[in-house]
Amino acid sequence: MLQSPNPVVWVIGLAVIAATDFVWFTFTSNGVYELKTKVKSRDQERKAPVAVLLCAAFASLVLCSFASDGYGEAALTGAAIGGLVFFVFNACAWYILGEQDWPLTLASVDFAYGTALYTLVSMLAHYLSGAL
């Protein structure tokens, strides 16, 4: 069920997603994503933090807008939203960039990461909504 998101829970969700993404990309940008070969300009590099923050803001707002009756329902909601978002992104990246630049193994890792992150943040939002 949709609800008006608690602003404090939204900001905490935003911070958790953004911080986790920054840590994730710090450790995986070259080993997993090989961004040095995909990012062609300094302008693209400067856009990355803005993109991460915008995605975190919107994702956390959506995750905090669903009321859950328990942790299981919150986890299912987060997994459904995360799975949908990351599936669509990775399917499009695989199609547009091609197997050479966005192989299915990379798409699978990214999908699993995003789905797990959104699942956990949805559960955190459920907890915080009851605690605040």
matplotlib code that plots the C-alpha trace (Angstrom):
import matplotlib.pyplot as plt

x = [0.0, 1.3, 1.9, 3.3, 7.0, 8.5, 11.1, 13.6, 13.3, 13.7, 16.9, 18.3, 17.4, 19.0, 22.2, 22.4, 21.9, 24.3, 27.0, 26.7, 26.8, 29.9, 31.7, 30.5, 31.8, 35.0, 35.9, 34.3, 34.6, 37.6, 37.6, 33.9, 32.6, 35.9, 34.8, 38.2, 37.6, 33.9, 34.1, 35.6, 35.8, 36.3, 32.8, 31.4, 33.4, 32.1, 28.5, 28.9, 28.4, 25.4, 23.8, 24.4, 22.8, 19.8, 19.2, 19.6, 17.1, 14.5, 14.9, 14.8, 11.7, 9.9, 11.1, 9.8, 6.4, 5.3, 3.8, 4.6, 3.0, 6.3, 9.9, 9.0, 6.6, 9.2, 11.8, 9.5, 8.7, 12.3, 13.3, 10.5, 11.4, 15.1, 14.8, 12.6, 14.8, 18.1, 16.7, 15.5, 18.7, 20.9, 18.8, 19.0, 22.7, 23.3, 21.2, 22.6, 26.3, 26.4, 27.9, 31.4, 30.9, 28.1, 28.3, 25.6, 27.9, 28.3, 24.6, 23.9, 26.3, 24.8, 21.3, 22.1, 23.8, 20.9, 18.2, 19.9, 20.6, 17.0, 15.7, 17.8, 16.9, 13.2, 13.6, 15.5, 12.8, 10.1, 12.0, 12.6, 9.0, 7.9, 10.7, 10.4]
y = [0.0, 3.4, 5.9, 9.4, 8.8, 9.9, 12.6, 11.3, 7.7, 9.0, 10.9, 7.9, 5.6, 8.1, 8.2, 4.4, 3.8, 6.6, 5.5, 1.9, 2.7, 4.9, 2.1, -0.5, 1.5, 2.4, -1.3, -2.6, 0.2, -1.3, -4.9, -5.7, -2.9, -2.0, 1.6, 2.9, 1.3, 2.4, 6.0, 8.1, 11.6, 13.7, 15.1, 11.6, 11.0, 14.2, 13.1, 9.9, 11.3, 13.3, 10.2, 8.1, 10.8, 11.3, 7.5, 7.1, 10.0, 8.6, 5.0, 5.7, 7.9, 5.0, 2.4, 4.6, 5.1, 1.5, 0.5, -3.1, -5.3, -6.9, -7.5, -10.3, -8.0, -5.1, -7.5, -8.7, -5.1, -4.0, -7.1, -6.5, -2.8, -3.4, -6.4, -4.5, -1.4, -3.3, -5.8, -3.0, -1.1, -4.2, -5.5, -2.1, -1.8, -5.3, -4.5, -1.0, -1.5, -5.1, -8.3, -7.0, -3.9, -5.2, -9.0, -11.1, -11.9, -8.2, -7.6, -10.5, -9.1, -5.7, -7.1, -9.1, -6.2, -3.8, -6.2, -7.1, -3.4, -2.4, -5.4, -4.4, -0.7, -1.5, -3.6, -0.7, 1.7, -0.6, -0.7, 3.1, 3.8, 2.0, 3.4, 7.1]
z = [0.0, -0.8, 1.9, 2.3, 3.0, 6.3, 5.4, 8.0, 6.7, 3.1, 3.9, 5.8, 2.9, 0.4, 2.5, 2.8, -0.9, -1.9, 0.6, -0.4, -4.1, -3.6, -1.7, -4.2, -7.2, -5.4, -5.1, -8.3, -10.9, -12.6, -11.6, -12.3, -14.5, -16.2, -16.2, -17.4, -20.8, -20.9, -19.6, -22.4, -21.0, -17.8, -18.3, -18.0, -14.8, -13.2, -13.9, -12.0, -8.4, -9.6, -11.2, -8.1, -5.8, -8.1, -8.4, -4.6, -4.0, -6.3, -5.3, -1.6, -2.1, -3.9, -1.3, 1.5, -0.1, 0.4, 3.7, 4.8, 7.4, 8.3, 7.3, 4.9, 3.0, 3.1, 1.7, -1.0, -2.0, -2.0, -4.1, -6.6, -7.0, -7.1, -9.4, -11.8, -11.9, -12.2, -14.7, -17.0, -16.7, -17.3, -20.2, -21.9, -21.2, -22.6, -25.7, -26.3, -25.4, -26.6, -25.1, -25.5, -23.2, -21.0, -20.8, -19.2, -16.3, -15.5, -15.9, -13.5, -10.8, -11.1, -11.0, -7.9, -6.2, -6.8, -5.9, -2.6, -1.8, -2.4, -0.4, 2.6, 2.4, 2.1, 5.3, 7.0, 5.9, 7.4, 10.7, 10.8, 9.9, 13.1, 15.2, 14.3]

ax = plt.figure().add_subplot(projection="3d")
ax.plot(x, y, z, "-o")
ax.set_aspect("equal")
plt.show()
